[in-house]
Amino acid sequence: MLSFLNDYSETACREIIGRLSAVGTEKNPGYGTDSYSESAKQKIREACACPGASVYFLVGGTQTNATVLDALLLKHEGVIAAETGHINVHESGAVELTGHKVLTLPSHEGKVSPPELSSWLRNFFDEPTFEHMVIPGALYLSQPTEYGTLYTKAEVREIRRILDEYGLKLYIDGARLGYALASPGNDLFLPDLAVLCDAFYIGGTKQGALCGEAVVFPKEAPKHFFSVMKQHGALLAKGFLLGLQFDTLFTDGLYEKLAGQAVALSSRLREIFREKGYRIEPETVSNQSFVVIGKEKAEELAEHARFEYWGPYSETENVYRFVCGVTTDPADVEKLAEFL
């Protein structure tokens, strides 16, 4: 059975498995105070061209989003997101559980429109009774988006300008950030994020790590963020396991290499679908592909491959998602072509 279901189906890439095995019964300090974590933090600062950045390691994406946003926002503030944003549709209300409402804007293939954001904020603060409402304190974006699309540097610069006008923070979910960085035509890189964001995270779970996300505060971390992590159950006692993994990913360009392989395979996958007469909607350049397939054909294909139903398209067709990860075998992509 071929698998294009997601990018976190396997344990970890062989480089990380090797290093985890090598440490064996080695004794390390707890809670991220170990030498591996410090080395990883320094490598991430260098990759971001931000020597003063604060870096923290958390376990998973939902946990990271809820913890960071709770730390960034005041008690009475909410967070703006596209209606398709992960925190709005796929995190079981984790952000709301912390007491912060998710305020949604229309989604354009997963993206927030800068003009619509500007108009929404202007109308909100022009309302005489806005203080009776949930005050927007931050904007949540993901790079790439839920639909595999990318924000450009110009778009994020404009978004940053708008947020500064109203005093809001910018937080970017980078669960699949490496795939965005490796995508053809991408012009928004780690040093750019360090300039434009108040916080973002570099995903590990979906990009070769056993688990783990690296949160970066380029300017200043929220006060006592270590304690906030602890309060949210996000502080791993065996923190060296996370540090070791990111130290591996950020050595000798491994993070970019692994992501680049997955993006190239996804590009080949979309090429195959087009050759077979299928439609790709929306068009993406990351490691996710969204394909319009007839329902009967999808049932037939499901006998040979795993993939995810994404949504309806017509009476006889649905959109299905096919994902390539860091351990996807190129031979599996070609085998899928045979089944098609």
KOLTOR-175138 format. One record per residue (C-alpha): residue in three letters; x, y, z. Coordinates in steps of 0.2 Angstrom, whole numbers. Example, Ala and Ser with C-alpha at 12.3 -4.5 7.8 and 13.67 -1.06 7.14 Angstrom:
<code:ALA c1:62 c2:-22 c3:39>;
<code:SER c1:68 c2:-5 c3:36>;
***
This chain:
<code:MET c1:0 c2:0 c3:0>;
<code:LEU c1:7 c2:17 c3:-5>;
<code:SER c1:5 c2:31 c3:7>;
<code:PHE c1:3 c2:49 c3:3>;
<code:LEU c1:-8 c2:52 c3:18>;
<code:ASN c1:3 c2:64 c3:28>;
<code:ASP c1:21 c2:69 c3:32>;
<code:TYR c1:21 c2:62 c3:49>;
<code:SER c1:18 c2:44 c3:47>;
<code:GLU c1:36 c2:38 c3:50>;
<code:THR c1:46 c2:39 c3:66>;
<code:ALA c1:60 c2:51 c3:60>;
<code:CYS c1:73 c2:52 c3:47>;
<code:ARG c1:88 c2:41 c3:48>;
<code:GLU c1:100 c2:55 c3:53>;
<code:ILE c1:90 c2:58 c3:69>;
<code:ILE c1:87 c2:40 c3:72>;
<code:GLY c1:106 c2:37 c3:72>;
<code:ARG c1:109 c2:52 c3:84>;
<code:LEU c1:96 c2:47 c3:96>;
<code:SER c1:103 c2:29 c3:96>;
<code:ALA c1:120 c2:35 c3:99>;
<code:VAL c1:117 c2:45 c3:115>;
<code:GLY c1:110 c2:29 c3:123>;
<code:THR c1:111 c2:30 c3:141>;
<code:GLU c1:120 c2:46 c3:141>;
<code:LYS c1:115 c2:58 c3:156>;
<code:ASN c1:109 c2:75 c3:151>;
<code:PRO c1:102 c2:89 c3:161>;
<code:GLY c1:83 c2:91 c3:160>;
<code:TYR c1:71 c2:104 c3:153>;
<code:GLY c1:81 c2:110 c3:138>;
<code:THR c1:96 c2:116 c3:148>;
<code:ASP c1:108 c2:103 c3:140>;
<code:SER c1:122 c2:106 c3:128>;
<code:TYR c1:112 c2:99 c3:113>;
<code:SER c1:98 c2:111 c3:115>;
<code:GLU c1:110 c2:126 c3:117>;
<code:SER c1:120 c2:120 c3:101>;
<code:ALA c1:103 c2:119 c3:91>;
<code:LYS c1:98 c2:136 c3:97>;
<code:GLN c1:114 c2:144 c3:92>;
<code:LYS c1:112 c2:136 c3:74>;
<code:ILE c1:94 c2:142 c3:73>;
<code:ARG c1:100 c2:160 c3:77>;
<code:GLU c1:113 c2:159 c3:64>;
<code:ALA c1:101 c2:152 c3:51>;
<code:CYS c1:89 c2:167 c3:55>;
<code:ALA c1:103 c2:179 c3:55>;
<code:CYS c1:96 c2:185 c3:72>;
<code:PRO c1:110 c2:182 c3:86>;
<code:GLY c1:98 c2:189 c3:99>;
<code:ALA c1:83 c2:178 c3:96>;
<code:SER c1:76 c2:168 c3:110>;
<code:VAL c1:73 c2:150 c3:105>;
<code:TYR c1:62 c2:137 c3:114>;
<code:PHE c1:58 c2:119 c3:110>;
<code:LEU c1:40 c2:112 c3:111>;
<code:VAL c1:33 c2:95 c3:107>;
<code:GLY c1:19 c2:98 c3:94>;
<code:GLY c1:10 c2:111 c3:83>;
<code:THR c1:-6 c2:113 c3:92>;
<code:GLN c1:3 c2:114 c3:109>;
<code:THR c1:14 c2:127 c3:102>;
<code:ASN c1:1 c2:137 c3:94>;
<code:ALA c1:-9 c2:138 c3:110>;
<code:THR c1:6 c2:141 c3:121>;
<code:VAL c1:13 c2:155 c3:111>;
<code:LEU c1:-3 c2:164 c3:107>;
<code:ASP c1:-8 c2:163 c3:126>;
<code:ALA c1:9 c2:171 c3:130>;
<code:LEU c1:8 c2:185 c3:117>;
<code:LEU c1:-10 c2:190 c3:120>;
<code:LEU c1:-18 c2:200 c3:135>;
<code:LYS c1:-32 c2:191 c3:143>;
<code:HIS c1:-45 c2:201 c3:134>;
<code:GLU c1:-38 c2:199 c3:117>;
<code:GLY c1:-41 c2:187 c3:102>;
<code:VAL c1:-31 c2:182 c3:87>;
<code:ILE c1:-36 c2:185 c3:69>;
<code:ALA c1:-34 c2:170 c3:57>;
<code:ALA c1:-40 c2:165 c3:40>;
<code:GLU c1:-57 c2:155 c3:42>;
<code:THR c1:-47 c2:140 c3:35>;
<code:GLY c1:-33 c2:143 c3:48>;
<code:HIS c1:-27 c2:128 c3:57>;
<code:ILE c1:-31 c2:135 c3:74>;
<code:ASN c1:-49 c2:138 c3:68>;
<code:VAL c1:-53 c2:122 c3:60>;
<code:HIS c1:-41 c2:108 c3:66>;
<code:GLU c1:-36 c2:111 c3:84>;
<code:SER c1:-52 c2:107 c3:93>;
<code:GLY c1:-53 c2:125 c3:100>;
<code:ALA c1:-36 c2:124 c3:109>;
<code:VAL c1:-33 c2:142 c3:108>;
<code:GLU c1:-51 c2:146 c3:114>;
<code:LEU c1:-47 c2:135 c3:129>;
<code:THR c1:-34 c2:147 c3:134>;
<code:GLY c1:-47 c2:161 c3:134>;
<code:HIS c1:-43 c2:169 c3:118>;
<code:LYS c1:-56 c2:170 c3:104>;
<code:VAL c1:-51 c2:166 c3:86>;
<code:LEU c1:-57 c2:180 c3:75>;
<code:THR c1:-59 c2:175 c3:57>;
<code:LEU c1:-57 c2:183 c3:40>;
<code:PRO c1:-61 c2:176 c3:23>;
<code:SER c1:-48 c2:164 c3:15>;
<code:HIS c1:-41 c2:165 c3:-2>;
<code:GLU c1:-33 c2:148 c3:-5>;
<code:GLY c1:-28 c2:148 c3:13>;
<code:LYS c1:-22 c2:166 c3:13>;
<code:VAL c1:-27 c2:182 c3:22>;
<code:SER c1:-29 c2:197 c3:10>;
<code:PRO c1:-19 c2:212 c3:16>;
<code:PRO c1:-33 c2:224 c3:10>;
<code:GLU c1:-46 c2:215 c3:19>;
<code:LEU c1:-36 c2:214 c3:35>;
<code:SER c1:-34 c2:233 c3:34>;
<code:SER c1:-52 c2:236 c3:31>;
<code:TRP c1:-57 c2:224 c3:45>;
<code:LEU c1:-46 c2:232 c3:57>;
<code:ARG c1:-51 c2:250 c3:52>;
<code:ASN c1:-70 c2:246 c3:54>;
<code:PHE c1:-67 c2:237 c3:70>;
<code:PHE c1:-58 c2:252 c3:79>;
<code:ASP c1:-69 c2:264 c3:71>;
<code:GLU c1:-84 c2:256 c3:80>;
<code:PRO c1:-88 c2:267 c3:95>;
<code:THR c1:-92 c2:252 c3:106>;
<code:PHE c1:-76 c2:241 c3:101>;
<code:GLU c1:-71 c2:240 c3:119>;
<code:HIS c1:-86 c2:229 c3:122>;
<code:MET c1:-79 c2:216 c3:110>;
<code:VAL c1:-65 c2:204 c3:109>;
<code:ILE c1:-50 c2:215 c3:105>;
<code:PRO c1:-38 c2:209 c3:91>;
<code:GLY c1:-21 c2:207 c3:98>;
<code:ALA c1:-12 c2:197 c3:85>;
<code:LEU c1:-13 c2:189 c3:68>;
<code:TYR c1:-10 c2:171 c3:65>;
<code:LEU c1:-3 c2:165 c3:48>;
<code:SER c1:4 c2:149 c3:42>;
<code:GLN c1:18 c2:147 c3:30>;
<code:PRO c1:14 c2:137 c3:19>;
<code:THR c1:-5 c2:138 c3:22>;
<code:GLU c1:-18 c2:124 c3:24>;
<code:TYR c1:-19 c2:124 c3:5>;
<code:GLY c1:0 c2:123 c3:2>;
<code:THR c1:0 c2:141 c3:-5>;
<code:LEU c1:14 c2:153 c3:0>;
<code:TYR c1:14 c2:171 c3:6>;
<code:THR c1:27 c2:182 c3:-3>;
<code:LYS c1:39 c2:194 c3:6>;
<code:ALA c1:29 c2:208 c3:-1>;
<code:GLU c1:13 c2:202 c3:6>;
<code:VAL c1:20 c2:199 c3:24>;
<code:ARG c1:29 c2:216 c3:23>;
<code:GLU c1:12 c2:224 c3:19>;
<code:ILE c1:3 c2:214 c3:33>;
<code:ARG c1:17 c2:219 c3:45>;
<code:ARG c1:14 c2:238 c3:41>;
<code:ILE c1:-5 c2:236 c3:44>;
<code:LEU c1:-2 c2:227 c3:60>;
<code:ASP c1:10 c2:240 c3:66>;
<code:GLU c1:-3 c2:254 c3:62>;
<code:TYR c1:-15 c2:246 c3:75>;
<code:GLY c1:-2 c2:239 c3:87>;
<code:LEU c1:-5 c2:220 c3:83>;
<code:LYS c1:8 c2:206 c3:84>;
<code:LEU c1:12 c2:194 c3:70>;
<code:TYR c1:14 c2:175 c3:73>;
<code:ILE c1:18 c2:162 c3:60>;
<code:ASP c1:14 c2:144 c3:61>;
<code:GLY c1:29 c2:135 c3:53>;
<code:ALA c1:23 c2:117 c3:55>;
<code:ARG c1:29 c2:114 c3:37>;
<code:LEU c1:40 c2:129 c3:35>;
<code:GLY c1:54 c2:119 c3:28>;
<code:TYR c1:44 c2:115 c3:13>;
<code:ALA c1:40 c2:133 c3:10>;
<code:LEU c1:58 c2:138 c3:11>;
<code:ALA c1:62 c2:124 c3:-2>;
<code:SER c1:48 c2:129 c3:-14>;
<code:PRO c1:52 c2:136 c3:-31>;
<code:GLY c1:49 c2:154 c3:-31>;
<code:ASN c1:48 c2:157 c3:-13>;
<code:ASP c1:56 c2:173 c3:-7>;
<code:LEU c1:52 c2:173 c3:11>;
<code:PHE c1:66 c2:165 c3:21>;
<code:LEU c1:71 c2:163 c3:39>;
<code:PRO c1:80 c2:180 c3:41>;
<code:ASP c1:65 c2:189 c3:33>;
<code:LEU c1:54 c2:180 c3:46>;
<code:ALA c1:65 c2:186 c3:60>;
<code:VAL c1:63 c2:204 c3:54>;
<code:LEU c1:44 c2:203 c3:51>;
<code:CYS c1:37 c2:192 c3:65>;
<code:ASP c1:35 c2:194 c3:84>;
<code:ALA c1:36 c2:175 c3:84>;
<code:PHE c1:36 c2:160 c3:73>;
<code:TYR c1:41 c2:142 c3:74>;
<code:ILE c1:51 c2:130 c3:64>;
<code:GLY c1:42 c2:114 c3:62>;
<code:GLY c1:51 c2:97 c3:66>;
<code:THR c1:37 c2:84 c3:68>;
<code:LYS c1:31 c2:85 c3:50>;
<code:GLN c1:49 c2:87 c3:43>;
<code:GLY c1:59 c2:73 c3:49>;
<code:ALA c1:59 c2:74 c3:68>;
<code:LEU c1:52 c2:61 c3:79>;
<code:CYS c1:43 c2:76 c3:87>;
<code:GLY c1:47 c2:94 c3:91>;
<code:GLU c1:44 c2:112 c3:85>;
<code:ALA c1:57 c2:126 c3:88>;
<code:VAL c1:49 c2:143 c3:93>;
<code:VAL c1:58 c2:159 c3:89>;
<code:PHE c1:56 c2:176 c3:97>;
<code:PRO c1:67 c2:187 c3:86>;
<code:LYS c1:65 c2:203 c3:97>;
<code:GLU c1:59 c2:198 c3:114>;
<code:ALA c1:51 c2:183 c3:122>;
<code:PRO c1:35 c2:186 c3:132>;
<code:LYS c1:39 c2:188 c3:151>;
<code:HIS c1:43 c2:171 c3:160>;
<code:PHE c1:39 c2:161 c3:144>;
<code:PHE c1:48 c2:146 c3:152>;
<code:SER c1:35 c2:147 c3:166>;
<code:VAL c1:21 c2:148 c3:153>;
<code:MET c1:27 c2:133 c3:144>;
<code:LYS c1:27 c2:123 c3:161>;
<code:GLN c1:10 c2:129 c3:165>;
<code:HIS c1:3 c2:123 c3:148>;
<code:GLY c1:12 c2:106 c3:150>;
<code:ALA c1:23 c2:111 c3:136>;
<code:LEU c1:40 c2:109 c3:145>;
<code:LEU c1:47 c2:92 c3:141>;
<code:ALA c1:58 c2:85 c3:155>;
<code:LYS c1:69 c2:76 c3:143>;
<code:GLY c1:71 c2:92 c3:133>;
<code:PHE c1:88 c2:86 c3:126>;
<code:LEU c1:78 c2:74 c3:115>;
<code:LEU c1:71 c2:89 c3:106>;
<code:GLY c1:87 c2:99 c3:106>;
<code:LEU c1:97 c2:84 c3:99>;
<code:GLN c1:84 c2:83 c3:84>;
<code:PHE c1:85 c2:101 c3:79>;
<code:ASP c1:104 c2:101 c3:81>;
<code:THR c1:104 c2:87 c3:69>;
<code:LEU c1:92 c2:95 c3:57>;
<code:PHE c1:102 c2:111 c3:57>;
<code:THR c1:119 c2:103 c3:54>;
<code:ASP c1:126 c2:103 c3:36>;
<code:GLY c1:110 c2:109 c3:28>;
<code:LEU c1:100 c2:94 c3:32>;
<code:TYR c1:83 c2:103 c3:35>;
<code:GLU c1:84 c2:111 c3:18>;
<code:LYS c1:90 c2:95 c3:10>;
<code:LEU c1:76 c2:84 c3:17>;
<code:ALA c1:62 c2:97 c3:13>;
<code:GLY c1:69 c2:100 c3:-5>;
<code:GLN c1:67 c2:81 c3:-8>;
<code:ALA c1:49 c2:81 c3:-3>;
<code:VAL c1:45 c2:97 c3:-13>;
<code:ALA c1:53 c2:89 c3:-28>;
<code:LEU c1:43 c2:73 c3:-27>;
<code:SER c1:27 c2:83 c3:-24>;
<code:SER c1:31 c2:93 c3:-40>;
<code:ARG c1:33 c2:76 c3:-49>;
<code:LEU c1:17 c2:70 c3:-42>;
<code:ARG c1:7 c2:85 c3:-49>;
<code:GLU c1:15 c2:83 c3:-65>;
<code:ILE c1:9 c2:64 c3:-66>;
<code:PHE c1:-8 c2:69 c3:-62>;
<code:ARG c1:-9 c2:83 c3:-75>;
<code:GLU c1:-2 c2:70 c3:-88>;
<code:LYS c1:-16 c2:59 c3:-83>;
<code:GLY c1:-29 c2:72 c3:-86>;
<code:TYR c1:-33 c2:77 c3:-68>;
<code:ARG c1:-35 c2:95 c3:-61>;
<code:ILE c1:-24 c2:102 c3:-47>;
<code:GLU c1:-34 c2:114 c3:-36>;
<code:PRO c1:-28 c2:125 c3:-29>;
<code:GLU c1:-11 c2:125 c3:-37>;
<code:THR c1:3 c2:123 c3:-24>;
<code:VAL c1:22 c2:123 c3:-24>;
<code:SER c1:25 c2:115 c3:-7>;
<code:ASN c1:24 c2:96 c3:-2>;
<code:GLN c1:5 c2:95 c3:-2>;
<code:SER c1:-5 c2:92 c3:-18>;
<code:PHE c1:-24 c2:94 c3:-20>;
<code:VAL c1:-32 c2:84 c3:-34>;
<code:VAL c1:-49 c2:83 c3:-41>;
<code:ILE c1:-54 c2:65 c3:-43>;
<code:GLY c1:-70 c2:56 c3:-48>;
<code:LYS c1:-78 c2:47 c3:-33>;
<code:GLU c1:-78 c2:30 c3:-41>;
<code:LYS c1:-60 c2:32 c3:-47>;
<code:ALA c1:-54 c2:38 c3:-30>;
<code:GLU c1:-62 c2:22 c3:-22>;
<code:GLU c1:-52 c2:12 c3:-35>;
<code:LEU c1:-36 c2:21 c3:-31>;
<code:ALA c1:-39 c2:19 c3:-13>;
<code:GLU c1:-36 c2:0 c3:-15>;
<code:HIS c1:-18 c2:4 c3:-19>;
<code:ALA c1:-14 c2:20 c3:-10>;
<code:ARG c1:-18 c2:30 c3:6>;
<code:PHE c1:-23 c2:49 c3:3>;
<code:GLU c1:-35 c2:61 c3:12>;
<code:TYR c1:-52 c2:67 c3:7>;
<code:TRP c1:-51 c2:86 c3:7>;
<code:GLY c1:-69 c2:91 c3:2>;
<code:PRO c1:-82 c2:91 c3:-11>;
<code:TYR c1:-80 c2:98 c3:-29>;
<code:SER c1:-95 c2:92 c3:-39>;
<code:GLU c1:-109 c2:79 c3:-38>;
<code:THR c1:-97 c2:66 c3:-45>;
<code:GLU c1:-80 c2:73 c3:-39>;
<code:ASN c1:-71 c2:77 c3:-23>;
<code:VAL c1:-54 c2:85 c3:-19>;
<code:TYR c1:-41 c2:74 c3:-12>;
<code:ARG c1:-25 c2:78 c3:-3>;
<code:PHE c1:-8 c2:69 c3:-7>;
<code:VAL c1:7 c2:73 c3:4>;
<code:CYS c1:25 c2:69 c3:1>;
<code:GLY c1:37 c2:69 c3:16>;
<code:VAL c1:55 c2:68 c3:20>;
<code:THR c1:55 c2:49 c3:19>;
<code:THR c1:44 c2:47 c3:3>;
<code:ASP c1:51 c2:35 c3:-9>;
<code:PRO c1:53 c2:41 c3:-27>;
<code:ALA c1:48 c2:24 c3:-33>;
<code:ASP c1:31 c2:26 c3:-24>;
<code:VAL c1:27 c2:41 c3:-34>;
<code:GLU c1:30 c2:32 c3:-50>;
<code:LYS c1:20 c2:17 c3:-45>;
<code:LEU c1:6 c2:29 c3:-42>;
<code:ALA c1:7 c2:34 c3:-60>;
<code:GLU c1:4 c2:16 c3:-65>;
<code:PHE c1:-11 c2:14 c3:-54>;
<code:LEU c1:-18 c2:30 c3:-62>;
***
